Structures are given as C-alpha cells and as structure tokens.
C-alpha cells in the first residue's frame, strides 16, 4: 500500500535547471516538491509551511547553505536536510553533516540516488516523530517504548533489556516498517554510551564513489578536491554507537573493510599511512535474509557471523494482530494530542484487524493519521480508511470470523491483569494507559 502521507520536499538551488529537474522528476506520487532560488525565498517558504525534507545547495547568491541549515534545524526541528554540492565543496558538505544534515550529494547527481535519499530521509523524519510520541505522553511523563503485549513483543523487550547495557553488536531483522529504528534508539538510550553520539548511516544511500571517504575519512591531498583532512562516520561515532541500516546493501569490498574495523577497532583514513583506534558499538538492521545472501555470494560470510552475535527478529504486524488495538489506541491518543479524543467505529476497527498490514506499524500509523484528518464528529469510520483496508473485512468474512477490535482489547487487557495478579497500577504501566482509563475499561467489561 502507498504511503497515505504527503512527503513535502523543498529544493533550494539557484540553478534554474536544477529546480526544473526537481519539479519534473522528483515530484512523485505521495511527494510534493516546492522550489526556491535564494536563501531569503527559502526562509519565507519555511516560515509559512512545514516541510519534511529539504534539498539545500551549499552556495546560494544571498547566503551560505551551512548557515541556512542551522536556521532550518531551529525552525523545523524534525526536518531532514540533504546538502547539494559541487565536487570541490565536499569539505563544506561534510561539515554540514556534522551539524545535522542527513547526507550530501555532488553535482551532477543521479536521480535514482536522489529519490532513494529523499525516501530514506523522510522515513527517518517519520521515525523521529514516532519516537517522540513513544517517549512521552500528553502530560510529559515517560512512556514505555514498546506498544503491545503479544508474546513476540514481550520477548523483544526482554532481549533489549538484557543486551542494551552491553557493548555487544546487535543485528535487528524484520520487514520494512516493523520498527527496527525504534529498537536501535532504545538500545542506545539504555546503554552506557547514551550521552555520546548515535550515528545513523543508511547503507543503501551511500555514495559508492565516495563510500570509503564517508566511512573512514580522508587526508588532505588523498584525491582531487581533498583540500583539507576530514573525518568519516567512524570518527564521528567514537565512544558512541554506529548504526548501519540496511547493511545488506553494502558492496562486498566495503564489507571486508568493515569486518577488519569490527574485529580490531582500528582503521586507516584514505591517503593516510597511520592506523587509528576507535571505540564504537555497532548496531545493524536489514530486511534481507543475510544467510541467503551469504549463500548467494552477495554478503561476506565472516562479517555475517560477526554481526550475528545477538539477533533480534521483529515479526510483521500480521503475525501479532493482538497488538493492533493497543497501537491504534496509542496513535489515536498521541498523533494530535491538542485535538479532542478520536474514536474508531466498530466496523473500522474490525477492518483493521482483518487487514494484513504489508507496511506494518508505519502503515498503521499513517492510516490512523489519515483517519483523524477525515474524521467527522471525532469518529473514524470505514469511509476514512483506504479502500483496500475498508474492503478487507468483507474479504475476511468469506474465510473465517475474526474478533472485533473491542474484543481484542478486552482479551489482552484481561490477560495483562491476570499476568500481574490483578494489580491495576502495574497493569496500567504495562499497557501504557492511565489508571483511570484502565478502571473505566474494566467497569465497561463487567457491564457488558
């Protein structure tokens, strides 16, 4: 299913050709592209509207891209900025990444790579919003990280509690949208490195021509355009955590280099004769079957065994549908906390249980946000749902009866109550709801 949100992209570049190219080639379904030729024009646009991803030229006729980056990060805290630079300005782009840019591309750039970068940056933007709602409730109190009481989610919470305080590498596997990035953030937040950087690098978005330089850094004069010495992501993550997302996308030759760093915690910058030491905890994620990739000769066998020391598998949402009621309740309560509480019609809830959620939790969150926007009288009905989800109940009824959303919620609240020996305070904490809310639900169960 397509993403139900619009990815709002702002392209800031003084070259008319780049702006026209962006409007023509980057404006895909589900993505809205706006362009600006100057820093002043970009600032006006950002002041008037929200953007998810900004493509920003390092050099503008009326401003410096790095200074504008700082302004954007202050104005739109969750925005992801991709720097556009000439080859001779790579140093400046790397400095921008240290200041919070998502990545950089050099001109002329590949449209395929740019589209991939924009999609990945947008996914990160969505993830950051999800993490913020997971961290705190409307009253500003800490919340549980994991939403759901299914056996797989309880097992994942147990594994995270055990491995987070260690320096062991962790491999997180699962389909796109299941929440691998959430696990990464929890692992870092609960580690002894929590006060140090968490550096995230998407392996599918690496610039292959400059990949070694991005990873290891380079010395002045190492190649044409290397006018100063620059550090790579390994140095940036020193004493902290380095997360390689979609690690299966790394080229084989780079996998071999990474294996050596992994085993020795030492590396050499491009053009440098001396080795350097680094202290990094490695986390990895992939939606590929790496064992099968090893068999096919596409993934380094020794690296696979090293990063597979501690593995956390996140099952797809269709295999843990008992978590859907709690996830729905969480998103209804937290996506728009300043609005009145939203409700789900019985039929809409039943449709959500019947649907298989190929996009997993990310898709569920997007569907709930869409429903809130289309809701009338604070009620989300099947008319507010995408057609394939609204139809799923009718298709499911042809096969086998499924419990309603209310029935699922009742079943699992009572299961949690039984698990904690009827301790309502402890049950409310596990469920991620207030005690008054739990009391009200239990009274309703007794009356029904």
C-alpha positions as a printed Julia matrix, in Angstrom:
448×3 Matrix{Float64}:
   0.0     0.0     0.0
   1.21    3.51   -0.77
   2.1     5.9     1.98
  -1.01    7.89    2.89
   1.02   10.95    3.92
   2.45   13.58    1.63
   6.23   13.96    1.77
   6.75   17.73    1.42
  10.12   18.47   -0.17
  11.75   21.89   -0.56
  14.56   22.26   -3.12
  16.78   25.32   -2.59
  19.15   25.92   -5.52
  19.99   28.99   -7.59
  20.35   26.99  -10.82
  17.07   27.08  -12.84
  17.93   23.71  -14.42
  18.13   22.0   -11.01
  14.81   23.5    -9.9
  13.04   22.47  -13.12
  14.54   19.0   -12.9
  13.31   18.66   -9.32
   9.79   19.79  -10.2
   9.65   17.39  -13.14
  11.48   14.3   -11.86
  11.26   14.36   -8.06
   7.52   15.11   -7.76
   6.34   11.51   -7.48
   3.01   10.21   -6.12
   2.93   10.92   -2.4
   5.6    13.61   -2.72
   5.09   17.36   -3.15
   8.03   19.43   -4.4
   8.46   23.19   -3.86
  11.5    25.12   -5.11
  13.34   28.26   -4.06
  16.16   30.12   -5.82
  17.52   32.09   -2.85
  18.04   31.78    0.88
  15.53   34.58    1.53
  12.85   32.88   -0.55
  13.51   29.57    1.24
  13.19   31.21    4.64
   9.84   32.73    3.67
   8.54   29.35    2.48
   9.67   27.6     5.66
   8.04   30.3     7.77
   4.7    29.78    6.01
   4.63   25.98    5.83
   6.03   22.72    7.1
   8.5    20.59    5.13
   9.73   17.07    5.72
  12.88   17.04    3.57
  14.95   19.98    2.26
  17.5    19.74   -0.57
  19.89   22.61    0.05
  22.68   23.95   -2.16
  25.86   24.8    -0.26
  26.33   28.03   -2.23
  23.49   30.48   -2.72
  23.6    34.03   -4.14
  22.42   35.58   -0.87
  23.6    33.17    1.79
  25.66   30.21    2.92
  23.98   26.81    2.87
  25.55   25.71    6.16
  24.2    28.77    7.99
  20.8    28.21    6.39
  20.93   24.61    7.6
  21.19   25.86   11.19
  18.17   28.1    10.63
  16.11   25.24    9.19
  17.02   22.93   12.05
  15.87   25.55   14.56
  12.66   26.38   12.68
  11.7    22.77   11.81
  13.38   20.54   14.45
  12.45   17.27   12.71
  13.29   18.3     9.16
  15.91   16.27    7.29
  18.32   18.29    5.12
  20.28   16.87    2.17
  23.12   19.1     1.02
  23.77   19.62   -2.72
  27.35   20.49   -3.52
  29.94   20.77   -6.24
  32.74   18.23   -6.01
  35.18   20.9    -4.79
  32.81   21.72   -1.9
  32.7    18.24   -0.37
  34.56   19.51    2.72
  31.8    22.01    3.37
  29.13   19.34    2.92
  30.85   17.03    5.4
  30.91   19.91    7.91
  27.18   20.3     7.32
  26.63   16.62    8.13
  28.39   17.13   11.45
  25.94   20.0    12.06
  22.97   17.71   11.49
  22.48   17.29    7.74
  21.14   13.89    6.7
  23.55   13.39    3.78
  25.04   15.16    0.78
  25.15   14.64   -2.99
  27.58   16.05   -5.52
  26.59   17.61   -8.83
  25.75   16.21  -11.26
  23.69   13.74   -9.23
  21.82   10.56  -10.1
  18.05   10.91   -9.97
  17.72    7.33   -8.72
  20.06    8.01   -5.82
  18.37   11.32   -5.05
  14.95    9.68   -4.97
  16.29    6.99   -2.64
  17.88    9.58   -0.36
  14.66   11.59   -0.17
  12.64    8.48    0.71
  15.14    7.41    3.37
  15.31   10.91    4.87
  11.52   11.04    5.01
  11.38    7.67    6.76
  13.81    9.0     9.33
  11.64   12.11    9.8
   8.59    9.89   10.45
  10.62    7.75   12.83
  11.66   10.76   14.89
   8.03   11.79   15.31
   7.1     8.27   16.34
   9.9     8.18   18.88
   8.8    11.48   20.4
   5.27   10.19   20.94
   6.64    6.93   22.33
   8.87    8.73   24.83
   6.21   10.93   26.38
   2.5    11.08   26.88
   0.43   14.25   26.81
   1.35   15.07   30.41
   5.05   14.84   29.69
   5.52   11.61   31.66
   7.84    8.88   30.37
   6.11    6.13   28.45
   7.01    2.59   27.62
   8.93    2.14   24.4
   7.18   -0.97   23.15
   3.49   -0.82   22.37
   1.93   -4.27   22.55
   1.61   -7.23   24.88
   1.92  -10.08   22.39
   4.42  -12.83   23.13
   6.86  -11.57   20.44
   6.85   -8.04   21.86
   7.41   -9.31   25.39
  10.33  -11.38   24.11
  11.8    -8.35   22.28
  11.5    -6.19   25.4
  13.29   -8.9    27.39
  16.12   -9.17   24.84
  16.57   -5.39   24.67
  16.77   -5.13   28.46
  19.49   -7.78   28.51
  21.68   -6.59   25.63
  21.3    -2.78   25.86
  23.8    -2.26   28.74
  26.5    -4.31   26.94
  28.75   -3.4    24.01
  27.74   -6.48   22.01
  26.84   -5.89   18.35
  23.14   -6.38   17.6
  21.53   -7.41   14.32
  17.88   -6.35   14.02
  15.86   -8.04   11.3
  12.33   -7.6    10.03
  10.25   -6.24    7.22
  10.17   -2.56    6.38
   8.04   -0.59    8.82
   8.11   -3.0    11.77
  10.07   -0.6    13.99
  13.74   -1.58   13.67
  14.8     2.05   14.19
  12.83    2.22   17.43
  14.79   -0.75   18.77
  18.05    0.97   17.8
  17.14    4.11   19.7
  16.17    2.11   22.79
  19.42    0.14   22.69
  21.45    3.35   22.54
  19.34    5.18   25.14
  19.72    2.33   27.65
  23.43    1.83   27.07
  26.4     3.33   28.88
  27.0     5.34   25.68
  23.68    7.19   25.85
  25.38   10.57   26.36
  27.56   10.05   23.28
  26.51   10.24   19.61
  24.25    7.77   17.86
  25.38    7.95   14.23
  22.9     6.53   11.71
  24.07    5.56    8.23
  21.78    4.05    5.62
  23.9     1.72    3.52
  21.53    1.97    0.55
  22.12    5.73    0.39
  25.91    5.67    0.44
  27.64    7.46   -2.43
  29.56    4.48   -3.84
  32.26    6.68   -5.37
  32.98    8.32   -2.02
  32.0     5.45    0.24
  35.44    4.8     1.72
  35.89    8.52    2.38
  32.49    8.71    4.09
  33.25    5.72    6.3
  36.89    6.25    7.18
  37.56    9.91    6.36
  40.45   11.14    4.23
  43.68   13.13    4.41
  44.45   16.35    2.61
  45.62   15.58   -0.92
  44.32   11.99   -0.92
  42.4    12.71   -4.13
  41.45   15.63   -6.36
  39.37   18.05   -4.33
  40.59   16.83   -0.92
  41.81   20.25    0.16
  41.64   19.54    3.89
  41.68   16.47    6.13
  38.19   15.23    7.03
  36.88   12.63    9.46
  34.44    9.89    8.49
  31.47    8.4    10.32
  33.71    6.08   12.35
  35.43    9.05   13.99
  32.09   10.8    14.48
  30.77    7.74   16.35
  33.84    7.35   18.59
  32.78    6.45   22.17
  29.2     6.22   20.88
  27.06    3.96   18.7
  27.2     3.46   14.93
  24.06    2.09   13.3
  24.22    0.66    9.78
  20.68    0.49    8.42
  20.08   -1.94    5.52
  23.57   -3.38    5.98
  22.84   -5.92    3.23
  23.21   -3.11    0.68
  26.93   -2.62    1.37
  29.25   -3.65   -1.51
  31.33   -6.77   -0.8
  34.64   -4.93   -0.85
  33.43   -2.49    1.79
  32.07   -5.37    3.88
  35.62   -6.76    4.05
  36.94   -3.38    5.25
  34.17   -3.12    7.83
  34.96   -6.62    9.12
  38.52   -5.57    9.89
  37.33   -2.49   11.78
  34.76   -4.61   13.56
  37.38   -7.07   14.8
  40.24   -4.67   15.6
  38.51   -1.32   16.26
  41.21    0.18   14.05
  41.02    1.83   10.63
  43.0     3.95    8.2
  41.75    7.14    6.55
  42.01    7.36    2.77
  45.5     8.59    1.94
  46.79    8.05    5.49
  49.72    5.76    6.38
  48.9     5.54   10.07
  46.14    3.44   11.61
  43.8     5.0    14.13
  41.9     3.45   17.04
  38.2     3.89   17.6
  35.76    2.8    20.33
  32.38    2.14   18.71
  29.39   -0.06   19.45
  27.91   -1.41   16.22
  24.22   -1.95   15.52
  22.87   -3.33   12.24
  19.46   -3.7    10.64
  18.21   -5.34    7.47
  15.05   -6.57    5.81
  17.04   -9.13    3.83
  17.78  -12.76    4.68
  21.52  -12.37    5.2
  22.09  -16.12    5.46
  20.62  -16.48    1.97
  22.74  -13.54    0.8
  25.84  -15.36    2.07
  24.81  -18.49    0.16
  24.35  -16.4    -2.99
  27.79  -14.84   -2.58
  26.42  -11.34   -2.05
  27.36  -11.0     1.64
  30.66  -11.64    3.38
  30.33  -14.84    5.42
  32.78  -13.84    8.16
  31.09  -10.44    8.6
  27.7   -12.15    8.83
  28.88  -14.37   11.68
  30.43  -11.38   13.49
  27.39   -9.14   13.32
  25.0   -12.01   14.08
  26.27  -12.34   17.68
  22.98  -11.13   19.14
  19.94  -11.06   16.89
  16.52   -9.5    17.45
  13.83  -10.55   14.97
  10.76   -8.31   14.77
   7.77  -10.18   13.34
   5.43   -8.43   10.9
   2.26   -6.91   12.29
   0.09   -9.53   10.56
   1.66  -12.15   12.85
   0.87  -10.24   16.03
  -2.54   -8.75   15.37
  -3.31   -8.8    19.07
  -1.07   -5.71   19.33
  -3.22   -3.72   16.88
  -5.79   -2.43   19.44
  -3.07   -1.01   21.68
  -1.19    0.51   18.73
  -4.39    2.08   17.43
  -5.17    3.5    20.86
  -1.66    4.87   21.16
  -1.78    6.66   17.81
  -5.32    7.98   18.38
  -4.17    9.47   21.67
  -0.8    10.86   20.62
  -0.8    11.88   16.96
  -2.8    15.06   17.62
  -2.73   15.5    21.41
  -4.16   19.03   21.26
  -7.34   17.9    19.49
 -10.36   16.16   21.06
 -10.02   12.39   21.55
 -10.85   10.41   18.42
 -12.82    7.19   18.29
 -12.92    4.29   15.87
 -16.22    2.9    14.64
 -16.8    -0.79   15.29
 -16.67   -1.56   11.57
 -13.44    0.41   11.08
 -11.84   -1.42   13.98
 -12.9    -4.8    12.61
 -11.46   -3.84    9.21
  -8.12   -3.02   10.78
  -7.99   -6.41   12.47
  -8.86   -8.16    9.2
  -6.23   -6.31    7.14
  -2.74   -7.84    6.78
  -0.69   -4.58    7.0
   2.08   -5.13    4.43
   3.59   -1.8     5.55
   3.44   -2.9     9.2
   3.35   -0.39   12.09
   4.43    2.5     9.87
   1.45    1.89    7.59
  -0.9     1.6    10.59
   0.3     4.94   11.94
  -0.22    6.6     8.56
  -3.71    5.15    8.22
  -4.69    6.42   11.68
  -3.38    9.9    10.84
  -5.35    9.84    7.59
  -8.43    8.75    9.51
  -8.06   11.59   12.01
  -7.86   14.13    9.16
 -11.01   12.73    7.5
 -12.97   12.03   10.7
 -16.35   13.67   11.26
 -17.54   14.37   14.79
 -14.29   12.84   16.04
 -15.32    9.42   14.7
 -13.18    7.44   12.25
 -15.38    5.24   10.08
 -14.58    2.91    7.17
 -15.11    5.91    4.86
 -11.99    7.41    6.4
  -9.89    4.34    5.6
  -8.12    3.46    2.34
 -10.33    1.27    0.17
  -8.17   -1.84    0.46
  -8.43   -1.74    4.26
 -12.17   -0.95    4.22
 -12.71   -3.98    1.93
 -10.55   -6.32    4.0
 -13.35   -7.13    6.45
 -15.66   -8.32    3.69
 -12.84  -10.44    2.27
 -12.01  -11.82    5.7
 -15.62  -12.73    6.43
 -15.51  -15.04    3.41
 -12.75  -17.02    5.08
 -13.18  -17.08    8.86
 -14.7   -14.95   11.62
 -12.31  -12.55   13.32
 -12.64  -10.87   16.72
 -13.54   -7.19   16.78
 -11.12   -4.51   17.93
 -13.07   -4.17   21.2
 -12.94   -7.91   21.75
  -9.19   -7.97   21.11
  -8.64   -5.09   23.51
 -10.73   -6.74   26.23
  -8.96  -10.05   25.8
  -5.49   -8.59   26.16
  -6.26   -6.19   28.96
  -7.66   -9.1    30.95
  -4.58  -11.16   30.03
  -2.3    -8.43   31.4
  -4.43   -8.19   34.57
  -4.03  -11.92   35.06
  -0.29  -11.7    34.39
   0.23   -9.09   37.16
  -2.08  -10.76   39.66
  -4.85   -8.15   39.21
  -2.53   -5.31   40.23
  -4.16   -2.42   38.41
  -1.31    0.03   38.89
   1.21   -2.39   37.39
  -1.2    -3.34   34.6
  -1.76    0.3    33.64
   2.0     0.83   33.45
   2.48   -2.22   31.19
  -0.44   -1.2    28.96
   0.8     2.38   28.68
  -2.5     3.92   29.83
  -3.6     5.84   32.9
  -5.1     4.05   35.88
  -8.4     5.92   35.47
  -8.59    4.78   31.87
  -7.93    1.19   32.95
 -10.58    1.38   35.69
 -13.12    2.71   33.19
 -12.39   -0.08   30.74
 -12.63   -2.77   33.43
 -16.01   -1.39   34.59
 -17.22   -1.46   30.98
 -16.1    -5.1    30.68
 -18.09   -6.0    33.8
 -21.22   -4.26   32.49
 -21.06   -5.8    29.0
